[in-house]
Amino acid sequence: MGLPTHVTGHGARCANTSFPVETLGRGTQEITGMVNHALANQRAGEGVCHVFIHHTSASLIITENADSDVQVDLDSYMARLVKDGDSIFIHTAEGPDDMSAHVRSVLTATTLTVPVRDGRCDLGTWQGIFLWEHRALPHRRRVTVSFIGQGKDRDS
């Protein structure tokens, strides 16, 4: 985990932390725990968390984390929607999965905004934050978590 940067004043806190995620290739990886860890290091209290991925061929989603069949179905649907090596793509320099990965990223999201309550993401019962790798091979991705809101006291 990178060290957080802080700006505070009048009880407000603004902090940013970046961390790497080693993907396993195409598919989803839950990063809710990593985001909550970043918030804890930022001494987040109540506010909002902005999560950003620094890449154009991977994305962020909030989806069900209780049944992994959901992620399998999402991958299957996206594979049907955006095919690797589609003949309409002219950007092919990095392989048949590159342009399809860019399209998949544009169709999903590279940023998420999540409420923070008591220093943690205030997600629904079955929700988790996932990094969705759209390239076929593993990659090292960078995610930044920014917190804006009321910070926790050092002693709490």
FIKOLDO-938392 format. One record per residue (C-alpha): x, y, z; residue in three letters; residue number from 0. Coordinates in Angstrom, 3 decimals, padded with zeros to 6 digits. Layout:
! residues N
REC       east      north         up     r     k
REC          X          Y          Z   ala   NUM
...
***
This chain:
! residues 156
REC       east      north         up     r     k
REC    000.000    000.000    000.000   met     0
REC    001.237    003.471   -000.811   gly     1
REC    001.400    006.049    001.932   leu     2
REC   -001.664    008.284    002.117   pro     3
REC   -001.431    012.013    001.487   thr     4
REC   -003.618    014.157    003.714   his     5
REC   -005.099    017.640    003.605   val     6
REC   -007.114    018.578    006.668   thr     7
REC   -008.860    021.614    008.054   gly     8
REC   -011.988    022.402    010.082   his     9
REC   -012.589    018.687    010.747   gly    10
REC   -012.440    017.807    007.063   ala    11
REC   -010.068    015.259    005.612   arg    12
REC   -008.968    014.684    002.059   cys    13
REC   -006.607    011.760    001.475   ala    14
REC   -005.319    009.661   -001.427   asn    15
REC   -003.714    006.214   -001.404   thr    16
REC   -002.596    004.140   -004.387   ser    17
REC   -001.944    000.410   -004.373   phe    18
REC   -001.109   -002.272   -006.951   pro    19
REC   -003.351   -005.180   -007.865   val    20
REC   -001.800   -008.201   -009.564   glu    21
REC   -004.496   -009.617   -011.816   thr    22
REC   -004.739   -013.235   -012.888   leu    23
REC   -005.787   -012.384   -016.429   gly    24
REC   -009.295   -011.795   -017.697   arg    25
REC   -011.904   -011.816   -014.959   gly    26
REC   -012.882   -010.101   -011.735   thr    27
REC   -011.035   -009.801   -008.441   gln    28
REC   -012.712   -008.393   -005.364   glu    29
REC   -010.796   -005.429   -003.937   ile    30
REC   -013.268   -004.293   -001.253   thr    31
REC   -010.821   -005.286    001.493   gly    32
REC   -007.988   -003.328   -000.143   met    33
REC   -010.193   -000.250   -000.449   val    34
REC   -011.268   -000.531    003.206   asn    35
REC   -007.616   -000.977    004.227   his    36
REC   -006.725    002.229    002.360   ala    37
REC   -009.563    004.049    004.139   leu    38
REC   -008.317    002.791    007.515   ala    39
REC   -004.803    004.072    006.734   asn    40
REC   -006.343    007.423    005.782   gln    41
REC   -008.170    007.564    009.146   arg    42
REC   -011.438    007.990    007.251   ala    43
REC   -014.589    008.540    009.264   gly    44
REC   -017.763    009.635    007.451   glu    45
REC   -017.753    010.847    003.851   gly    46
REC   -017.227    009.542    000.347   val    47
REC   -014.621    007.372   -001.255   cys    48
REC   -013.622    007.743   -004.897   his    49
REC   -011.916    004.685   -006.425   val    50
REC   -009.997    005.109   -009.702   phe    51
REC   -008.102    002.604   -011.872   ile    52
REC   -005.182    004.038   -013.854   his    53
REC   -005.659    001.905   -016.965   his    54
REC   -007.681    001.755   -020.182   thr    55
REC   -008.051   -002.005   -020.443   ser    56
REC   -009.381   -002.805   -016.970   ala    57
REC   -012.307   -001.396   -015.020   ser    58
REC   -014.078   -001.188   -011.673   leu    59
REC   -017.543   -002.472   -010.864   ile    60
REC   -019.782   -002.939   -007.864   ile    61
REC   -021.562   -006.255   -008.061   thr    62
REC   -022.654   -009.219   -005.982   glu    63
REC   -019.919   -010.814   -003.907   asn    64
REC   -021.909   -013.689   -002.396   ala    65
REC   -022.200   -015.944   -005.466   asp    66
REC   -019.205   -016.203   -007.822   ser    67
REC   -021.563   -017.377   -010.586   asp    68
REC   -022.454   -013.695   -011.014   val    69
REC   -018.884   -012.870   -012.086   gln    70
REC   -018.802   -015.905   -014.420   val    71
REC   -022.071   -014.755   -016.022   asp    72
REC   -020.787   -011.187   -016.388   leu    73
REC   -017.637   -012.483   -018.125   asp    74
REC   -019.744   -014.668   -020.429   ser    75
REC   -022.078   -011.814   -021.317   tyr    76
REC   -019.203   -009.401   -021.995   met    77
REC   -017.428   -012.011   -024.169   ala    78
REC   -020.581   -012.314   -026.269   arg    79
REC   -021.009   -008.540   -026.462   leu    80
REC   -017.387   -007.608   -027.313   val    81
REC   -015.396   -010.284   -029.104   lys    82
REC   -011.593   -010.480   -029.143   asp    83
REC   -010.112   -009.956   -032.584   gly    84
REC   -013.339   -008.562   -034.068   asp    85
REC   -012.664   -007.583   -037.697   ser    86
REC   -014.086   -004.080   -037.099   ile    87
REC   -011.094   -003.197   -034.871   phe    88
REC   -008.113   -001.492   -036.511   ile    89
REC   -006.130   -001.065   -033.256   his    90
REC   -004.435   -004.483   -033.190   thr    91
REC   -000.802   -003.656   -032.293   ala    92
REC   -000.999   -005.280   -028.845   glu    93
REC   -002.903   -008.405   -029.821   gly    94
REC   -006.474   -009.533   -030.457   pro    95
REC   -007.593   -008.920   -026.850   asp    96
REC   -006.375   -005.305   -026.657   asp    97
REC   -009.043   -003.292   -028.465   met    98
REC   -011.813   -005.459   -027.054   ser    99
REC   -010.375   -004.711   -023.582   ala   100
REC   -010.558   -000.965   -024.291   his   101
REC   -014.194   -001.278   -025.393   val   102
REC   -015.087   -003.348   -022.324   arg   103
REC   -013.473   -000.746   -020.086   ser   104
REC   -015.459    002.058   -021.726   val   105
REC   -018.698    000.085   -021.324   leu   106
REC   -018.105   -000.381   -017.606   thr   107
REC   -016.293    002.213   -015.434   ala   108
REC   -012.838    003.370   -014.438   thr   109
REC   -014.158    005.235   -011.382   thr   110
REC   -016.582    004.509   -008.552   leu   111
REC   -017.913    006.720   -005.779   thr   112
REC   -018.970    004.957   -002.587   val   113
REC   -020.297    006.355    000.694   pro   114
REC   -018.077    005.821    003.731   val   115
REC   -019.550    005.152    007.162   arg   116
REC   -017.418    004.595    010.248   asp   117
REC   -014.269    004.384    008.130   gly   118
REC   -015.473    001.644    005.750   arg   119
REC   -017.271    001.442    002.417   cys   120
REC   -021.000    001.536    003.130   asp   121
REC   -021.969   -001.153    000.624   leu   122
REC   -025.138   -003.217    000.487   gly   123
REC   -025.329   -006.697    001.977   thr   124
REC   -024.317   -008.535   -001.213   trp   125
REC   -022.152   -005.822   -002.794   gln   126
REC   -018.410   -005.803   -003.348   gly   127
REC   -015.958   -003.646   -005.279   ile   128
REC   -014.233   -005.562   -008.067   phe   129
REC   -011.393   -004.864   -010.453   leu   130
REC   -012.347   -006.336   -013.826   trp   131
REC   -009.324   -007.282   -015.907   glu   132
REC   -010.243   -007.234   -019.582   his   133
REC   -006.911   -008.453   -020.994   arg   134
REC   -006.311   -012.200   -021.385   ala   135
REC   -002.957   -012.251   -019.571   leu   136
REC   -002.140   -011.131   -016.005   pro   137
REC   -001.277   -007.472   -015.462   his   138
REC   -000.162   -005.245   -012.598   arg   139
REC   -002.829   -002.561   -012.169   arg   140
REC   -002.770    000.588   -010.038   arg   141
REC   -005.820    001.720   -008.075   val   142
REC   -006.166    005.012   -006.190   thr   143
REC   -008.591    005.501   -003.299   val   144
REC   -009.456    009.112   -002.444   ser   145
REC   -011.398    009.955    000.689   phe   146
REC   -013.250    013.222    001.313   ile   147
REC   -015.085    013.747    004.556   gly   148
REC   -014.684    013.777    008.308   gln   149
REC   -011.621    012.001    009.601   gly   150
REC   -011.298    009.848    012.692   lys   151
REC   -009.332    011.067    015.677   asp   152
REC   -006.039    009.292    016.152   arg   153
REC   -007.250    007.682    019.392   asp   154
REC   -010.522    006.252    018.015   ser   155
***
